[in-house]
């Protein structure tokens, strides 16, 4: 069947059926212009983000999980190896 249906967001990807579009959305949503930004590349600047639509003050552009989680600092400082109290000196 001819792929006559286009993505409503970016209008750059064609689909033969609505079901195919739904199936592909998990991969396509990271590239679609519905996102407030796209990644560009320049020999002079390297990789950078460019807005694909007006972004209002306070809008979240992307969310990212933390790389590292540490202990909650609601106790006295302790050594992370043996959990003995420390006074800040080495």
CORFENWO-V417501 format. One line per field, one symbol per residue. phi: phi as a letter, one per 30 degrees, with the letter a starting at -180 (. if undefined). A space follows every 10 residues. Layout:
phi=???
This chain:
phi=.ddcccdddc hcccbdbddd ddddeedddd cdddddbbcc bbddcidacb dcadcdejdd dacbdddbcc ddccbddbdd cciddbcjcd
